[in-house]
Amino acid sequence: MSASLNAGKTRAALRTSARISGELLLVLVATGVALWLLGRMWSVVWPLVVGLLLTTLTWPPTRWLLRRGLRPAVAASLVTVLFLLIGAGTVALIAVPVASEAGELGDGVVAGVEKLRDWAEGPPLNIDDAQISTALDATIARLQDSAGSIATTAVTGVSTVVSGVVTAVLALFLMFFFLKDGPRFLPWLRRQLPGRLATDVPAVAARCWNTLGSFVRSQALVGLIDGVLIGIGLWILDVPLVLPLAVLTFVSAFVPIIGALFAGLVAVLIALVSNGLVNALLVLAVIIVVQQLEGNVFQPIIQSRGLGLHAAVVLLAVTLGGSLAGIVGSLLAVPVAEVLVEIALFELRLGESRHQGGGEVQMLDGHRGAVHQPQPGRVPDLGGR
């Protein structure tokens, strides 16, 4: 009898394992097909993603204008023009210092190379001029032999720049339409879906939008604080290109962990080339102190109302995103991970609610119900927290 029961349990366990394995295989196949389709449509998807990210930054002032009685088209137009002016001013503030200090920085690079050559000639390497000249000649010959591939790379670079400009223009137009018509999206989506989907899908969409907005705005604020503090430190240490380096620090904040390392490395290298080893070490110390303040003070306070992910999860997500899609993957890894966590938590609460026989879902913000109905005359708060 015991053997018969054990055999029955074994068969049941095997059937369950086979069913779960089949479902996992189907999920993997569906994921692969979705990623393949995403890659085929990337020229459309990427401007859409950039437009959404820009919308999360520009939605709060648009919402403020809408609540002051401006029409959606007027409010969206004003915010879009203001965004363009700020972007153009930022580019001008970066380009002018870089152009003015490019010659000095180039002289610093030459001097740094000479110092490196003098160091290589001394102990313990003891490399003489003949060996260095031979290595330089070999490098020049290699570059000459690679002229064709260099030309191809240049053409590819021009194509990439053109593609980036087209993406930026499309993203700006999409941002304008998202700002103008965004509050009408969830009610429209609710009308298009049948049954419970009319409640669940808008609820998930609203939560994902709030999570994305919280991430982008918190990273922007953290990046702004980092850029200001590191910029002040570089200015005190008399490092050239202070403003471009501060802006680079701000932009790099949108790629957690990896972005800070990259921006810090660039600042240390410029200090090393321009002002020497001691100055570069001081710059490194400033960057480490600011990064410690960010990780232990600023970021926990600013992101305390967000969902939040463990630092190890963030690092793994950024690494995986970078290996799959390069810089774009690193940029989108954390918001995608947070959105997936948000969806999973919503499904868990939805399952618990249905198991308990309730008709509502306990939302992460403590409210009940999937989507809050907008009151007449009030702009829906799509910006989240």
C-alpha positions in Angstrom: 0.0 0.0 0.0 2.8 2.4 0.9 4.7 1.5 -2.3 1.5 2.2 -4.3 1.1 5.6 -2.6 4.7 6.5 -3.2 4.4 5.5 -6.9 1.3 7.7 -7.2 3.0 10.6 -5.5 6.0 10.2 -7.8 3.8 10.2 -10.9 2.0 13.2 -9.7 5.2 15.0 -8.9 6.6 14.1 -12.3 3.5 15.4 -14.1 3.6 18.6 -12.1 7.3 19.0 -12.9 6.6 18.3 -16.6 3.8 20.8 -16.7 5.9 23.5 -15.0 8.8 22.8 -17.3 6.6 23.1 -20.3 5.2 26.4 -19.1 8.7 27.7 -18.5 9.7 26.7 -22.0 6.7 28.5 -23.4 7.6 31.6 -21.4 11.1 31.5 -22.6 10.0 31.1 -26.2 7.5 33.9 -25.9 10.2 36.1 -24.3 12.6 35.3 -27.1 10.0 36.2 -29.8 9.1 39.4 -27.9 12.8 40.4 -27.8 13.2 39.6 -31.4 10.2 41.7 -32.4 11.5 44.5 -30.1 14.8 44.4 -31.9 13.1 44.6 -35.3 11.0 47.6 -34.2 13.7 49.3 -32.2 13.8 52.3 -34.5 10.2 53.1 -33.3 10.5 51.7 -29.8 13.6 53.7 -28.8 12.1 57.1 -29.5 8.9 56.0 -27.7 11.0 55.1 -24.6 13.0 58.3 -24.7 9.7 60.3 -25.1 8.3 58.5 -22.0 11.4 59.2 -20.0 11.3 62.9 -20.9 7.6 63.1 -20.2 8.2 61.9 -16.6 10.5 64.8 -16.1 8.3 67.4 -17.8 4.9 66.2 -16.5 5.0 68.0 -13.1 5.2 71.6 -14.6 2.6 70.6 -17.2 0.3 69.4 -14.5 0.8 72.6 -12.6 -0.1 74.7 -15.7 -3.2 72.5 -16.3 -4.4 73.0 -12.8 -4.0 76.8 -13.3 -6.6 76.5 -16.1 -4.4 76.4 -19.2 -5.6 74.2 -22.1 -3.6 71.0 -22.6 -2.1 72.0 -25.9 -1.0 75.4 -24.6 0.5 73.9 -21.4 2.3 71.1 -23.4 3.7 73.7 -25.9 5.0 76.0 -23.2 6.7 73.1 -21.4 8.2 71.7 -24.6 9.6 75.1 -25.6 11.0 75.6 -22.1 12.6 72.2 -22.3 14.2 73.0 -25.6 15.6 76.3 -24.3 17.1 74.6 -21.3 18.6 71.9 -23.5 20.1 74.4 -25.9 21.5 76.5 -23.1 23.1 73.4 -21.5 24.7 72.4 -24.8 26.1 76.0 -25.2 27.4 76.0 -21.6 29.2 72.8 -22.3 30.5 73.6 -25.8 32.0 77.0 -25.0 34.3 75.8 -22.1 35.3 72.7 -24.1 36.3 74.8 -27.1 38.2 77.4 -25.1 40.1 74.8 -23.1 40.7 72.2 -25.8 44.1 73.6 -26.7 45.3 73.6 -23.1 43.9 70.1 -22.5 45.7 68.9 -25.7 49.0 70.4 -24.4 48.4 68.6 -21.1 47.9 65.3 -22.9 51.2 65.9 -24.8 53.0 66.7 -21.6 51.5 63.7 -19.9 52.7 61.4 -22.8 56.2 62.9 -22.4 56.2 62.3 -18.7 55.1 58.7 -19.3 57.9 58.3 -21.9 60.5 59.7 -19.4 59.3 57.3 -16.8 59.4 54.3 -19.1 63.1 55.2 -19.9 64.1 55.0 -16.3 64.1 52.1 -13.8 62.6 49.6 -13.5 61.6 49.4 -17.2 64.7 51.0 -18.8 63.1 51.2 -22.3 65.4 53.2 -24.6 64.3 55.7 -27.4 65.0 53.1 -30.1 62.4 50.7 -28.7 59.8 53.5 -28.2 60.4 54.8 -31.8 60.0 51.2 -33.1 56.7 50.8 -31.2 55.4 54.2 -32.5 56.4 53.3 -36.1 54.6 49.9 -35.8 51.5 51.7 -34.5 51.5 54.2 -37.3 52.0 51.4 -39.9 49.1 49.6 -38.3 46.9 52.6 -38.5 47.8 53.2 -42.2 46.9 49.5 -43.0 43.6 50.0 -41.2 42.6 53.1 -43.2 39.7 51.4 -44.8 38.2 50.1 -41.6 38.7 53.6 -40.0 36.8 55.2 -42.9 34.0 52.6 -42.5 33.9 53.4 -38.8 33.7 57.2 -39.5 30.8 56.6 -41.9 29.1 54.4 -39.3 29.7 57.2 -36.7 28.0 59.8 -39.0 25.1 57.4 -39.5 24.8 57.0 -35.7 24.8 60.8 -35.2 22.0 61.2 -37.9 20.0 58.4 -36.2 20.4 60.1 -32.9 19.1 63.4 -34.2 16.1 61.7 -35.8 15.5 59.8 -32.5 15.7 63.1 -30.5 13.2 64.9 -32.8 10.7 62.0 -32.7 11.1 61.8 -28.9 10.3 65.5 -28.5 7.2 65.2 -30.7 6.1 62.2 -28.7 6.8 64.0 -25.4 4.5 66.9 -26.6 1.7 64.5 -27.4 2.1 62.6 -24.2 2.0 65.8 -22.2 -1.1 67.0 -24.1 -3.1 63.8 -24.2 -1.7 61.8 -21.3 -4.5 62.4 -18.8 -7.0 60.9 -21.3 -5.0 57.7 -21.8 -6.2 55.6 -18.8 -9.9 56.4 -19.2 -9.6 55.5 -22.9 -7.8 52.3 -22.1 -10.5 51.4 -19.6 -13.2 51.8 -22.2 -11.4 49.5 -24.7 -10.9 46.5 -22.4 -13.5 43.9 -21.5 -14.4 42.6 -18.0 -11.8 42.7 -15.3 -9.1 43.7 -17.7 -10.7 47.1 -17.8 -9.8 47.5 -14.1 -6.5 45.5 -13.8 -4.6 46.7 -16.9 -5.1 50.5 -16.2 -4.2 49.8 -12.6 -0.9 48.1 -13.6 -0.3 50.9 -16.2 -0.8 53.6 -13.5 1.5 51.9 -11.1 4.2 51.4 -13.7 4.0 55.0 -14.7 4.3 56.1 -11.1 7.3 53.9 -10.6 9.0 55.1 -13.8 8.4 58.7 -12.9 9.6 58.2 -9.3 12.8 56.6 -10.6 13.6 59.3 -13.3 12.9 62.2 -11.0 14.8 60.8 -8.1 17.8 60.0 -10.3 17.6 63.5 -11.8 17.7 65.1 -8.3 20.5 62.8 -7.1 22.5 63.5 -10.3 21.9 67.3 -9.8 23.3 67.1 -6.2 26.3 65.0 -7.4 27.0 67.3 -10.3 26.9 70.4 -8.1 29.0 69.0 -5.3 31.6 67.4 -7.6 31.6 70.6 -9.7 32.4 72.7 -6.6 35.2 70.3 -5.6 36.7 70.4 -9.1 36.5 74.2 -9.2 38.3 74.4 -5.8 41.0 72.1 -7.1 41.4 74.1 -10.3 40.5 71.3 -12.6 39.7 72.4 -16.2 36.4 71.7 -17.9 34.5 72.0 -14.5 31.1 72.7 -16.1 31.2 69.8 -18.7 32.4 67.4 -16.0 29.5 68.5 -13.7 27.0 68.0 -16.5 28.6 64.6 -17.3 28.1 63.6 -13.7 24.4 64.6 -13.8 23.8 62.7 -17.0 25.7 59.6 -15.8 23.4 59.5 -12.7 20.7 57.9 -14.9 22.9 54.8 -15.2 23.1 53.7 -11.5 26.6 52.7 -10.2 28.2 52.3 -13.6 27.5 55.9 -14.6 29.1 57.3 -11.4 32.2 55.2 -12.0 32.5 56.4 -15.6 32.0 60.1 -14.8 34.5 59.8 -11.9 37.1 58.1 -14.1 36.8 60.9 -16.7 37.3 63.6 -14.1 40.3 61.9 -12.5 41.9 61.4 -16.0 41.5 65.1 -16.9 42.9 66.1 -13.5 45.9 63.8 -14.0 46.6 65.1 -17.5 46.2 68.7 -16.5 47.4 69.1 -12.9 49.4 66.0 -12.1 49.1 62.9 -9.9 48.5 64.7 -6.5 45.6 66.7 -8.0 44.1 63.6 -9.5 44.2 61.8 -6.2 42.5 64.8 -4.5 39.8 64.7 -7.2 39.4 61.0 -6.6 39.0 61.7 -2.9 36.3 64.3 -3.6 34.4 61.9 -5.9 34.5 59.1 -3.3 33.2 61.4 -0.5 30.4 62.6 -2.7 29.5 59.1 -3.8 29.4 58.0 -0.2 27.1 60.9 0.7 24.9 60.0 -2.2 24.6 56.3 -1.4 24.2 56.7 2.4 22.4 60.0 2.8 20.9 61.6 -0.3 19.6 58.6 -2.2 17.8 56.9 0.8 16.1 60.2 1.6 15.1 61.1 -1.9 14.0 57.5 -2.9 12.4 56.7 0.5 8.9 57.0 -1.1 9.9 54.9 -4.1 9.7 51.1 -4.5 13.5 50.7 -4.2 15.7 47.8 -5.2 18.6 46.3 -3.3 22.0 47.5 -4.5 23.0 44.0 -5.6 19.9 43.8 -7.8 20.6 47.2 -9.3 24.2 46.1 -10.1 23.1 42.8 -11.7 20.3 44.6 -13.7 22.7 47.2 -15.0 25.3 44.5 -15.9 22.7 42.4 -17.6 21.2 45.3 -19.5 24.7 46.5 -20.6 25.6 43.0 -21.9 22.3 42.7 -23.8 22.0 46.2 -25.2 25.0 48.2 -24.4 24.6 51.8 -23.0 20.9 51.7 -23.8 20.5 48.5 -21.8 22.3 50.0 -18.9 20.1 53.1 -19.0 16.9 51.1 -19.0 17.8 48.2 -16.8 16.8 49.6 -13.4 13.4 51.2 -14.5 12.5 48.0 -16.3 13.4 45.9 -13.2 11.3 48.2 -11.0 8.4 48.0 -13.4 8.6 44.2 -13.4 8.7 44.1 -9.6 5.7 46.4 -9.6 3.7 44.1 -11.9 4.7 41.1 -9.9 3.6 42.7 -6.6 0.3 43.8 -8.1 -0.4 40.3 -9.4 0.4 38.8 -5.9 -2.0 41.3 -4.2 -4.6 40.6 -6.9 -4.3 36.9 -6.3 -4.6 37.3 -2.6 -7.7 39.5 -3.0 -9.4 37.0 -5.3 -8.5 34.1 -3.0 -10.1 36.0 -0.1 -13.2 36.7 -2.3 -12.6 40.5 -2.3 -13.5 42.6 -5.3 -10.8 45.1 -4.7 -7.0 45.1 -4.7 -4.9 46.6 -1.9 -2.6 49.0 -3.8 1.0 49.6 -2.8 0.0 53.2 -1.7 -2.5 51.9 0.7 -5.6 52.8 -1.3 -8.2 50.3 -2.5 -9.4 50.0 -6.0 -7.4 49.7 -9.2 -7.6 53.2 -10.6 -8.7 56.3 -9.0 -11.5 58.0 -11.0 -10.6 61.6 -11.9 -12.9 64.2 -10.4 -14.6 66.6 -12.8 -12.4 69.6 -13.5 -9.3 68.0 -12.0 -6.3 66.9 -13.8 -5.4 63.2 -13.1 -2.1 62.8 -11.3 -0.2 60.7 -13.8 3.0 62.0 -12.4 2.8 59.8 -9.3 4.2 60.7 -6.0 
